[in-house]
Amino acid sequence: MRRISIIGGSGYVGGEIARLVLMRDDLELVQVTSGSKLGERLSSVHPNLRGRTELRFTSPERIEDVDILFSALPHGSADSRMREILKKAGHVIDTSADFRLNDPAAYRKWYGHDHNSPELMSTFPYGLPELHRDEIKEAGRAAAPGCVATSTILGLFPFRDIAERVLVDSKIGSSAAGKTPSDSSHHPERSGVIRPYAPVDHRHRAEILQETGVDVMMTVHAVEMVRGISSTIHIETVERLTEKDVWGLLRSTYANEPFIRIVRSNKGTFRYPEPKMIAGTNYCDIGFELDPNSRRLVVFSAIDNLMKGAAGSAMQCMNVILGCEETKGLDFPGLHPI
Protein backbone atom coordinates (compact mmCIF):
# COMPACT_ATOMS: atom_id res chain seq x y z
CA MET A 1 0.00 0.00 0.00
CA ARG A 2 1.62 3.23 -1.15
CA ARG A 3 1.10 6.36 0.93
CA ILE A 4 -0.06 9.38 -1.06
CA SER A 5 -0.27 13.08 -0.29
CA ILE A 6 -1.64 15.97 -2.30
CA ILE A 7 -0.21 19.43 -1.73
CA GLY A 8 -2.69 22.15 -2.66
CA GLY A 9 -5.71 19.88 -2.82
CA SER A 10 -8.63 22.30 -2.60
CA GLY A 11 -8.72 23.16 -6.31
CA TYR A 12 -10.35 21.21 -9.10
CA VAL A 13 -7.17 19.34 -10.09
CA GLY A 14 -6.40 18.41 -6.47
CA GLY A 15 -9.96 17.15 -6.09
CA GLU A 16 -9.67 14.99 -9.19
CA ILE A 17 -6.38 13.51 -7.98
CA ALA A 18 -8.01 12.72 -4.63
CA ARG A 19 -10.93 11.02 -6.38
CA LEU A 20 -8.60 8.87 -8.46
CA VAL A 21 -6.48 7.88 -5.46
CA LEU A 22 -9.50 7.03 -3.30
CA MET A 23 -10.88 4.70 -5.98
CA ARG A 24 -7.83 2.42 -5.70
CA ASP A 25 -7.19 -0.28 -3.12
CA ASP A 26 -3.42 -0.18 -3.58
CA LEU A 27 -3.09 3.48 -2.55
CA GLU A 28 -3.71 5.23 0.75
CA LEU A 29 -4.44 8.95 0.77
CA VAL A 30 -2.88 10.15 4.02
CA GLN A 31 -2.72 13.93 3.60
CA VAL A 32 -4.25 16.72 1.57
CA THR A 33 -3.12 20.26 2.28
CA SER A 34 -4.77 23.62 1.75
CA GLY A 35 -3.96 27.06 3.10
CA SER A 36 -7.45 28.41 2.44
CA LYS A 37 -9.49 25.39 3.64
CA LEU A 38 -7.40 24.37 6.65
CA GLY A 39 -9.34 22.05 8.97
CA GLU A 40 -12.28 21.56 6.63
CA ARG A 41 -13.32 18.12 5.41
CA LEU A 42 -12.33 17.19 1.86
CA SER A 43 -15.94 16.26 1.20
CA SER A 44 -17.12 19.77 2.08
CA VAL A 45 -14.97 21.19 -0.72
CA HIS A 46 -15.22 18.23 -3.10
CA PRO A 47 -18.79 16.97 -2.50
CA ASN A 48 -18.38 14.00 -4.84
CA LEU A 49 -16.05 12.52 -2.19
CA ARG A 50 -18.82 12.20 0.43
CA GLY A 51 -18.61 8.79 2.05
CA ARG A 52 -15.20 8.11 0.52
CA THR A 53 -12.97 9.81 3.09
CA GLU A 54 -13.04 11.54 6.46
CA LEU A 55 -9.77 13.40 5.80
CA ARG A 56 -9.51 17.08 6.60
CA PHE A 57 -7.23 19.61 4.93
CA THR A 58 -3.98 20.11 6.81
CA SER A 59 -1.41 22.89 6.71
CA PRO A 60 0.75 23.13 3.57
CA GLU A 61 3.64 23.98 5.90
CA ARG A 62 3.56 20.48 7.41
CA ILE A 63 4.13 17.97 4.66
CA GLU A 64 4.29 14.34 5.73
CA ASP A 65 6.78 11.80 4.43
CA VAL A 66 5.06 9.66 1.80
CA ASP A 67 5.79 7.38 -1.12
CA ILE A 68 4.22 9.59 -3.79
CA LEU A 69 3.42 13.28 -3.58
CA PHE A 70 1.21 15.13 -6.04
CA SER A 71 1.86 18.86 -6.05
CA ALA A 72 -1.25 20.75 -7.18
CA LEU A 73 -0.01 24.14 -6.01
CA PRO A 74 -0.91 27.20 -8.10
CA HIS A 75 1.40 28.19 -10.93
CA GLY A 76 4.36 30.13 -9.60
CA SER A 77 4.30 28.43 -6.18
CA ALA A 78 5.80 24.99 -6.76
CA ASP A 79 9.18 26.18 -8.03
CA SER A 80 10.06 27.91 -4.76
CA ARG A 81 9.02 24.90 -2.63
CA MET A 82 10.21 22.01 -4.77
CA ARG A 83 13.50 21.42 -2.97
CA GLU A 84 11.53 20.89 0.25
CA ILE A 85 8.87 18.79 -1.48
CA LEU A 86 11.43 16.42 -3.00
CA LYS A 87 12.72 15.61 0.49
CA LYS A 88 9.28 14.40 1.54
CA ALA A 89 8.53 11.77 -1.10
CA GLY A 90 10.18 9.08 -3.16
CA HIS A 91 8.30 10.27 -6.23
CA VAL A 92 6.84 13.68 -7.06
CA ILE A 93 4.40 14.64 -9.80
CA ASP A 94 3.79 18.35 -10.26
CA THR A 95 0.65 19.64 -11.99
CA SER A 96 1.57 23.33 -12.16
CA ALA A 97 3.29 25.04 -15.06
CA ASP A 98 6.51 25.47 -13.10
CA PHE A 99 8.44 22.44 -14.39
CA ARG A 100 6.95 21.82 -17.83
CA LEU A 101 9.68 23.71 -19.66
CA ASN A 102 13.26 22.49 -19.46
CA ASP A 103 14.92 25.77 -20.49
CA PRO A 104 15.15 28.60 -17.91
CA ALA A 105 15.38 31.19 -20.71
CA ALA A 106 12.16 29.91 -22.28
CA TYR A 107 10.47 30.01 -18.88
CA ARG A 108 11.56 33.64 -18.42
CA LYS A 109 10.27 34.54 -21.89
CA TRP A 110 6.83 33.00 -21.47
CA TYR A 111 6.19 33.61 -17.76
CA GLY A 112 7.87 36.99 -17.37
CA HIS A 113 10.17 36.16 -14.44
CA ASP A 114 13.05 33.91 -13.51
CA HIS A 115 12.48 30.38 -12.27
CA ASN A 116 13.20 29.90 -8.57
CA SER A 117 14.76 26.45 -9.01
CA PRO A 118 16.30 26.42 -12.51
CA GLU A 119 18.64 23.54 -11.65
CA LEU A 120 15.58 21.28 -11.15
CA MET A 121 13.79 22.08 -14.39
CA SER A 122 15.54 19.46 -16.52
CA THR A 123 15.01 16.77 -13.86
CA PHE A 124 11.24 16.71 -14.44
CA PRO A 125 10.34 14.88 -17.67
CA TYR A 126 7.37 16.29 -19.53
CA GLY A 127 4.47 14.22 -18.24
CA LEU A 128 3.03 12.75 -21.42
CA PRO A 129 3.78 9.02 -21.28
CA GLU A 130 2.91 8.78 -24.98
CA LEU A 131 6.10 10.77 -25.63
CA HIS A 132 8.30 10.28 -22.56
CA ARG A 133 7.41 6.97 -20.93
CA ASP A 134 11.00 5.82 -20.43
CA GLU A 135 12.23 9.17 -19.09
CA ILE A 136 9.34 9.36 -16.60
CA LYS A 137 10.06 5.84 -15.38
CA GLU A 138 13.77 6.52 -14.95
CA ALA A 139 13.38 9.91 -13.26
CA GLY A 140 10.62 8.86 -10.87
CA ARG A 141 9.02 12.26 -11.23
CA ALA A 142 7.09 14.21 -13.86
CA ALA A 143 5.61 17.59 -14.73
CA ALA A 144 2.02 17.13 -15.88
CA PRO A 145 1.46 19.07 -19.13
CA GLY A 146 -0.86 21.99 -19.71
CA CYS A 147 -4.35 21.05 -20.85
CA VAL A 148 -4.42 22.97 -24.15
CA ALA A 149 -0.87 21.84 -24.80
CA THR A 150 -1.89 18.20 -24.25
CA SER A 151 -4.75 18.30 -26.74
CA THR A 152 -2.60 20.08 -29.32
CA ILE A 153 0.60 18.05 -28.90
CA LEU A 154 -1.16 14.70 -29.15
CA GLY A 155 -3.10 15.80 -32.24
CA LEU A 156 -0.07 17.34 -33.95
CA PHE A 157 2.73 14.95 -32.97
CA PRO A 158 2.23 12.31 -35.70
CA PHE A 159 2.47 15.06 -38.37
CA ARG A 160 5.20 17.25 -36.88
CA ASP A 161 7.81 16.33 -39.49
CA ILE A 162 5.59 17.13 -42.47
CA ALA A 163 3.99 20.30 -41.10
CA GLU A 164 4.89 23.46 -43.00
CA ARG A 165 2.49 25.74 -41.13
CA VAL A 166 0.12 25.02 -38.22
CA LEU A 167 -2.82 26.97 -36.87
CA VAL A 168 -4.61 25.82 -33.71
CA ASP A 169 -8.07 26.90 -32.59
CA SER A 170 -8.97 25.51 -29.14
CA LYS A 171 -12.28 25.76 -27.28
CA ILE A 172 -12.05 25.23 -23.53
CA GLY A 173 -14.45 24.79 -20.61
CA SER A 174 -14.70 26.96 -17.51
CA SER A 175 -13.02 24.52 -15.11
CA ALA A 176 -9.70 25.25 -16.82
CA ALA A 177 -9.78 28.71 -15.24
CA GLY A 178 -9.49 27.12 -11.78
CA LYS A 179 -11.68 27.27 -8.72
CA THR A 180 -11.05 30.86 -7.68
CA PRO A 181 -13.74 33.02 -9.32
CA SER A 182 -13.04 36.22 -11.22
CA ASP A 183 -15.09 38.86 -13.02
CA SER A 184 -14.70 37.01 -16.31
CA SER A 185 -15.69 33.63 -14.83
CA HIS A 186 -18.76 35.01 -13.02
CA HIS A 187 -21.76 33.12 -14.43
CA PRO A 188 -23.59 36.09 -16.03
CA GLU A 189 -20.36 37.07 -17.78
CA ARG A 190 -19.29 33.58 -18.84
CA SER A 191 -22.65 32.07 -19.83
CA GLY A 192 -23.22 31.84 -23.56
CA VAL A 193 -19.83 33.23 -24.56
CA ILE A 194 -17.32 32.26 -27.21
CA ARG A 195 -14.57 34.50 -25.86
CA PRO A 196 -11.00 34.53 -27.20
CA TYR A 197 -8.22 34.97 -24.68
CA ALA A 198 -4.45 35.13 -25.13
CA PRO A 199 -5.19 35.13 -28.87
CA VAL A 200 -1.55 35.23 -30.00
CA ASP A 201 0.68 34.50 -27.01
CA HIS A 202 -0.88 31.65 -25.06
CA ARG A 203 1.78 30.20 -22.78
CA HIS A 204 1.07 26.64 -23.83
CA ARG A 205 2.68 27.48 -27.18
CA ALA A 206 6.02 27.08 -25.42
CA GLU A 207 5.20 23.48 -24.46
CA ILE A 208 3.98 22.67 -27.96
CA LEU A 209 7.21 24.03 -29.48
CA GLN A 210 9.34 22.15 -26.95
CA GLU A 211 7.60 18.82 -27.57
CA THR A 212 6.90 18.91 -31.32
CA GLY A 213 9.47 21.35 -32.67
CA VAL A 214 6.64 23.30 -34.34
CA ASP A 215 5.94 26.93 -33.46
CA VAL A 216 2.18 26.99 -33.93
CA MET A 217 -0.18 29.91 -34.38
CA MET A 218 -2.80 29.46 -31.68
CA THR A 219 -5.92 31.07 -30.28
CA VAL A 220 -7.93 29.71 -27.36
CA HIS A 221 -11.62 30.46 -26.77
CA ALA A 222 -13.61 30.18 -23.55
CA VAL A 223 -16.94 28.50 -24.31
CA GLU A 224 -19.95 27.39 -22.32
CA MET A 225 -19.00 23.99 -21.02
CA VAL A 226 -17.51 23.01 -17.67
CA ARG A 227 -15.12 20.22 -18.66
CA GLY A 228 -13.36 19.68 -21.92
CA ILE A 229 -11.12 20.97 -24.66
CA SER A 230 -11.74 20.70 -28.37
CA SER A 231 -8.72 21.63 -30.48
CA THR A 232 -8.96 22.05 -34.24
CA ILE A 233 -5.47 21.88 -35.73
CA HIS A 234 -5.07 23.14 -39.30
CA ILE A 235 -1.86 21.72 -40.77
CA GLU A 236 -0.48 22.83 -44.12
CA THR A 237 1.65 19.85 -45.08
CA VAL A 238 4.75 19.91 -47.25
CA GLU A 239 2.98 17.80 -49.85
CA ARG A 240 -0.53 16.46 -50.35
CA LEU A 241 -1.48 13.47 -48.27
CA THR A 242 -3.89 10.65 -48.90
CA GLU A 243 -6.20 9.22 -46.25
CA LYS A 244 -3.98 6.15 -46.24
CA ASP A 245 -0.99 8.38 -45.41
CA VAL A 246 -2.81 9.97 -42.48
CA TRP A 247 -4.05 6.66 -41.10
CA GLY A 248 -0.54 5.25 -41.42
CA LEU A 249 1.02 8.10 -39.42
CA LEU A 250 -1.63 7.90 -36.70
CA ARG A 251 -1.38 4.14 -36.36
CA SER A 252 2.41 4.04 -36.39
CA THR A 253 2.51 6.68 -33.63
CA TYR A 254 -0.33 5.52 -31.39
CA ALA A 255 -1.00 1.85 -32.16
CA ASN A 256 -0.13 0.72 -28.63
CA GLU A 257 -1.30 3.76 -26.68
CA PRO A 258 -4.17 2.83 -24.33
CA PHE A 259 -5.59 6.35 -24.04
CA ILE A 260 -5.46 7.46 -27.67
CA ARG A 261 -8.54 6.68 -29.77
CA ILE A 262 -8.93 7.54 -33.44
CA VAL A 263 -12.50 8.80 -33.90
CA ARG A 264 -13.65 9.26 -37.48
CA SER A 265 -16.91 7.88 -38.83
CA ASN A 266 -19.06 8.38 -41.90
CA LYS A 267 -22.29 7.98 -39.96
CA GLY A 268 -23.79 8.56 -36.55
CA THR A 269 -24.02 11.70 -34.43
CA PHE A 270 -20.50 11.81 -33.04
CA ARG A 271 -18.39 11.48 -36.17
CA TYR A 272 -15.41 13.39 -34.82
CA PRO A 273 -13.93 13.82 -31.33
CA GLU A 274 -16.33 15.45 -28.88
CA PRO A 275 -15.32 16.57 -25.33
CA LYS A 276 -18.76 15.71 -23.97
CA MET A 277 -18.22 12.03 -24.72
CA ILE A 278 -14.98 11.81 -22.74
CA ALA A 279 -15.89 13.83 -19.65
CA GLY A 280 -14.30 12.16 -16.64
CA THR A 281 -12.06 9.93 -18.74
CA ASN A 282 -8.35 9.91 -19.50
CA TYR A 283 -8.82 9.51 -23.24
CA CYS A 284 -7.59 11.77 -25.99
CA ASP A 285 -9.79 11.27 -29.05
CA ILE A 286 -8.25 12.26 -32.38
CA GLY A 287 -9.95 12.62 -35.75
CA PHE A 288 -9.12 14.22 -39.07
CA GLU A 289 -10.32 15.42 -42.43
CA LEU A 290 -8.34 16.17 -45.59
CA ASP A 291 -9.07 19.18 -47.77
CA PRO A 292 -9.22 17.74 -51.31
CA ASN A 293 -8.35 21.12 -52.85
CA SER A 294 -5.17 21.92 -50.94
CA ARG A 295 -2.41 20.59 -48.73
CA ARG A 296 -4.53 21.23 -45.64
CA LEU A 297 -5.01 18.48 -43.07
CA VAL A 298 -7.51 19.28 -40.32
CA VAL A 299 -6.96 17.33 -37.09
CA PHE A 300 -9.51 17.29 -34.27
CA SER A 301 -8.38 16.51 -30.73
CA ALA A 302 -10.62 16.33 -27.65
CA ILE A 303 -9.80 15.73 -23.98
CA ASP A 304 -11.21 16.36 -20.52
CA ASN A 305 -9.02 19.21 -19.29
CA LEU A 306 -9.14 18.01 -15.67
CA MET A 307 -8.29 14.41 -16.58
CA LYS A 308 -6.00 13.84 -19.58
CA GLY A 309 -5.24 17.55 -19.29
CA ALA A 310 -4.20 17.37 -15.62
CA ALA A 311 -5.05 14.79 -12.93
CA GLY A 312 -5.47 11.84 -15.28
CA SER A 313 -2.07 12.39 -16.87
CA ALA A 314 -0.57 12.76 -13.41
CA MET A 315 -2.05 9.40 -12.36
CA GLN A 316 -0.91 7.82 -15.62
CA CYS A 317 2.62 9.07 -14.91
CA MET A 318 2.41 7.57 -11.42
CA ASN A 319 1.44 4.21 -12.91
CA VAL A 320 4.44 4.39 -15.25
CA ILE A 321 6.78 5.22 -12.37
CA LEU A 322 5.46 2.40 -10.19
CA GLY A 323 5.43 -0.15 -12.99
CA CYS A 324 1.66 -0.66 -12.67
CA GLU A 325 -0.67 -1.37 -15.53
CA GLU A 326 -0.82 2.07 -17.13
CA THR A 327 -4.61 2.06 -17.25
CA LYS A 328 -5.04 1.15 -13.57
CA GLY A 329 -7.61 3.44 -11.98
CA LEU A 330 -8.15 5.24 -15.30
CA ASP A 331 -10.41 2.88 -17.21
CA PHE A 332 -13.69 4.80 -16.78
CA PRO A 333 -15.27 4.84 -20.28
CA GLY A 334 -17.38 7.99 -19.89
CA LEU A 335 -21.17 8.36 -20.01
CA HIS A 336 -23.76 8.54 -22.75
CA PRO A 337 -26.04 10.40 -22.75
CA ILE A 338 -24.70 13.11 -20.48
C-alpha positions in Angstrom: 0.0 0.0 0.0 1.6 3.2 -1.2 1.1 6.4 0.9 -0.1 9.4 -1.1 -0.3 13.1 -0.3 -1.6 16.0 -2.3 -0.2 19.4 -1.7 -2.7 22.1 -2.7 -5.7 19.9 -2.8 -8.6 22.3 -2.6 -8.7 23.2 -6.3 -10.3 21.2 -9.1 -7.2 19.3 -10.1 -6.4 18.4 -6.5 -10.0 17.2 -6.1 -9.7 15.0 -9.2 -6.4 13.5 -8.0 -8.0 12.7 -4.6 -10.9 11.0 -6.4 -8.6 8.9 -8.5 -6.5 7.9 -5.5 -9.5 7.0 -3.3 -10.9 4.7 -6.0 -7.8 2.4 -5.7 -7.2 -0.3 -3.1 -3.4 -0.2 -3.6 -3.1 3.5 -2.6 -3.7 5.2 0.8 -4.4 9.0 0.8 -2.9 10.1 4.0 -2.7 13.9 3.6 -4.2 16.7 1.6 -3.1 20.3 2.3 -4.8 23.6 1.7 -4.0 27.1 3.1 -7.4 28.4 2.4 -9.5 25.4 3.6 -7.4 24.4 6.7 -9.3 22.1 9.0 -12.3 21.6 6.6 -13.3 18.1 5.4 -12.3 17.2 1.9 -15.9 16.3 1.2 -17.1 19.8 2.1 -15.0 21.2 -0.7 -15.2 18.2 -3.1 -18.8 17.0 -2.5 -18.4 14.0 -4.8 -16.1 12.5 -2.2 -18.8 12.2 0.4 -18.6 8.8 2.1 -15.2 8.1 0.5 -13.0 9.8 3.1 -13.0 11.5 6.5 -9.8 13.4 5.8 -9.5 17.1 6.6 -7.2 19.6 4.9 -4.0 20.1 6.8 -1.4 22.9 6.7 0.8 23.1 3.6 3.6 24.0 5.9 3.6 20.5 7.4 4.1 18.0 4.7 4.3 14.3 5.7 6.8 11.8 4.4 5.1 9.7 1.8 5.8 7.4 -1.1 4.2 9.6 -3.8 3.4 13.3 -3.6 1.2 15.1 -6.0 1.9 18.9 -6.1 -1.2 20.7 -7.2 0.0 24.1 -6.0 -0.9 27.2 -8.1 1.4 28.2 -10.9 4.4 30.1 -9.6 4.3 28.4 -6.2 5.8 25.0 -6.8 9.2 26.2 -8.0 10.1 27.9 -4.8 9.0 24.9 -2.6 10.2 22.0 -4.8 13.5 21.4 -3.0 11.5 20.9 0.2 8.9 18.8 -1.5 11.4 16.4 -3.0 12.7 15.6 0.5 9.3 14.4 1.5 8.5 11.8 -1.1 10.2 9.1 -3.2 8.3 10.3 -6.2 6.8 13.7 -7.1 4.4 14.6 -9.8 3.8 18.3 -10.3 0.6 19.6 -12.0 1.6 23.3 -12.2 3.3 25.0 -15.1 6.5 25.5 -13.1 8.4 22.4 -14.4 6.9 21.8 -17.8 9.7 23.7 -19.7 13.3 22.5 -19.5 14.9 25.8 -20.5 15.2 28.6 -17.9 15.4 31.2 -20.7 12.2 29.9 -22.3 10.5 30.0 -18.9 11.6 33.6 -18.4 10.3 34.5 -21.9 6.8 33.0 -21.5 6.2 33.6 -17.8 7.9 37.0 -17.4 10.2 36.2 -14.4 13.1 33.9 -13.5 12.5 30.4 -12.3 13.2 29.9 -8.6 14.8 26.4 -9.0 16.3 26.4 -12.5 18.6 23.5 -11.6 15.6 21.3 -11.2 13.8 22.1 -14.4 15.5 19.5 -16.5 15.0 16.8 -13.9 11.2 16.7 -14.4 10.3 14.9 -17.7 7.4 16.3 -19.5 4.5 14.2 -18.2 3.0 12.8 -21.4 3.8 9.0 -21.3 2.9 8.8 -25.0 6.1 10.8 -25.6 8.3 10.3 -22.6 7.4 7.0 -20.9 11.0 5.8 -20.4 12.2 9.2 -19.1 9.3 9.4 -16.6 10.1 5.8 -15.4 13.8 6.5 -15.0 13.4 9.9 -13.3 10.6 8.9 -10.9 9.0 12.3 -11.2 7.1 14.2 -13.9 5.6 17.6 -14.7 2.0 17.1 -15.9 1.5 19.1 -19.1 -0.9 22.0 -19.7 -4.3 21.1 -20.9 -4.4 23.0 -24.2 -0.9 21.8 -24.8 -1.9 18.2 -24.2 -4.7 18.3 -26.7 -2.6 20.1 -29.3 0.6 18.1 -28.9 -1.2 14.7 -29.2 -3.1 15.8 -32.2 -0.1 17.3 -33.9 2.7 15.0 -33.0 2.2 12.3 -35.7 2.5 15.1 -38.4 5.2 17.2 -36.9 7.8 16.3 -39.5 5.6 17.1 -42.5 4.0 20.3 -41.1 4.9 23.5 -43.0 2.5 25.7 -41.1 0.1 25.0 -38.2 -2.8 27.0 -36.9 -4.6 25.8 -33.7 -8.1 26.9 -32.6 -9.0 25.5 -29.1 -12.3 25.8 -27.3 -12.1 25.2 -23.5 -14.4 24.8 -20.6 -14.7 27.0 -17.5 -13.0 24.5 -15.1 -9.7 25.2 -16.8 -9.8 28.7 -15.2 -9.5 27.1 -11.8 -11.7 27.3 -8.7 -11.0 30.9 -7.7 -13.7 33.0 -9.3 -13.0 36.2 -11.2 -15.1 38.9 -13.0 -14.7 37.0 -16.3 -15.7 33.6 -14.8 -18.8 35.0 -13.0 -21.8 33.1 -14.4 -23.6 36.1 -16.0 -20.4 37.1 -17.8 -19.3 33.6 -18.8 -22.6 32.1 -19.8 -23.2 31.8 -23.6 -19.8 33.2 -24.6 -17.3 32.3 -27.2 -14.6 34.5 -25.9 -11.0 34.5 -27.2 -8.2 35.0 -24.7 -4.4 35.1 -25.1 -5.2 35.1 -28.9 -1.5 35.2 -30.0 0.7 34.5 -27.0 -0.9 31.6 -25.1 1.8 30.2 -22.8 1.1 26.6 -23.8 2.7 27.5 -27.2 6.0 27.1 -25.4 5.2 23.5 -24.5 4.0 22.7 -28.0 7.2 24.0 -29.5 9.3 22.1 -27.0 7.6 18.8 -27.6 6.9 18.9 -31.3 9.5 21.4 -32.7 6.6 23.3 -34.3 5.9 26.9 -33.5 2.2 27.0 -33.9 -0.2 29.9 -34.4 -2.8 29.5 -31.7 -5.9 31.1 -30.3 -7.9 29.7 -27.4 -11.6 30.5 -26.8 -13.6 30.2 -23.6 -16.9 28.5 -24.3 -19.9 27.4 -22.3 -19.0 24.0 -21.0 -17.5 23.0 -17.7 -15.1 20.2 -18.7 -13.4 19.7 -21.9 -11.1 21.0 -24.7 -11.7 20.7 -28.4 -8.7 21.6 -30.5 -9.0 22.0 -34.2 -5.5 21.9 -35.7 -5.1 23.1 -39.3 -1.9 21.7 -40.8 -0.5 22.8 -44.1 1.7 19.8 -45.1 4.8 19.9 -47.2 3.0 17.8 -49.8 -0.5 16.5 -50.4 -1.5 13.5 -48.3 -3.9 10.7 -48.9 -6.2 9.2 -46.2 -4.0 6.1 -46.2 -1.0 8.4 -45.4 -2.8 10.0 -42.5 -4.0 6.7 -41.1 -0.5 5.3 -41.4 1.0 8.1 -39.4 -1.6 7.9 -36.7 -1.4 4.1 -36.4 2.4 4.0 -36.4 2.5 6.7 -33.6 -0.3 5.5 -31.4 -1.0 1.8 -32.2 -0.1 0.7 -28.6 -1.3 3.8 -26.7 -4.2 2.8 -24.3 -5.6 6.3 -24.0 -5.5 7.5 -27.7 -8.5 6.7 -29.8 -8.9 7.5 -33.4 -12.5 8.8 -33.9 -13.7 9.3 -37.5 -16.9 7.9 -38.8 -19.1 8.4 -41.9 -22.3 8.0 -40.0 -23.8 8.6 -36.6 -24.0 11.7 -34.4 -20.5 11.8 -33.0 -18.4 11.5 -36.2 -15.4 13.4 -34.8 -13.9 13.8 -31.3 -16.3 15.5 -28.9 -15.3 16.6 -25.3 -18.8 15.7 -24.0 -18.2 12.0 -24.7 -15.0 11.8 -22.7 -15.9 13.8 -19.7 -14.3 12.2 -16.6 -12.1 9.9 -18.7 -8.4 9.9 -19.5 -8.8 9.5 -23.2 -7.6 11.8 -26.0 -9.8 11.3 -29.0 -8.2 12.3 -32.4 -9.9 12.6 -35.7 -9.1 14.2 -39.1 -10.3 15.4 -42.4 -8.3 16.2 -45.6 -9.1 19.2 -47.8 -9.2 17.7 -51.3 -8.4 21.1 -52.8 -5.2 21.9 -50.9 -2.4 20.6 -48.7 -4.5 21.2 -45.6 -5.0 18.5 -43.1 -7.5 19.3 -40.3 -7.0 17.3 -37.1 -9.5 17.3 -34.3 -8.4 16.5 -30.7 -10.6 16.3 -27.6 -9.8 15.7 -24.0 -11.2 16.4 -20.5 -9.0 19.2 -19.3 -9.1 18.0 -15.7 -8.3 14.4 -16.6 -6.0 13.8 -19.6 -5.2 17.5 -19.3 -4.2 17.4 -15.6 -5.1 14.8 -12.9 -5.5 11.8 -15.3 -2.1 12.4 -16.9 -0.6 12.8 -13.4 -2.0 9.4 -12.4 -0.9 7.8 -15.6 2.6 9.1 -14.9 2.4 7.6 -11.4 1.4 4.2 -12.9 4.4 4.4 -15.2 6.8 5.2 -12.4 5.5 2.4 -10.2 5.4 -0.2 -13.0 1.7 -0.7 -12.7 -0.7 -1.4 -15.5 -0.8 2.1 -17.1 -4.6 2.1 -17.3 -5.0 1.1 -13.6 -7.6 3.4 -12.0 -8.1 5.2 -15.3 -10.4 2.9 -17.2 -13.7 4.8 -16.8 -15.3 4.8 -20.3 -17.4 8.0 -19.9 -21.2 8.4 -20.0 -23.8 8.5 -22.7 -26.0 10.4 -22.8 -24.7 13.1 -20.5 
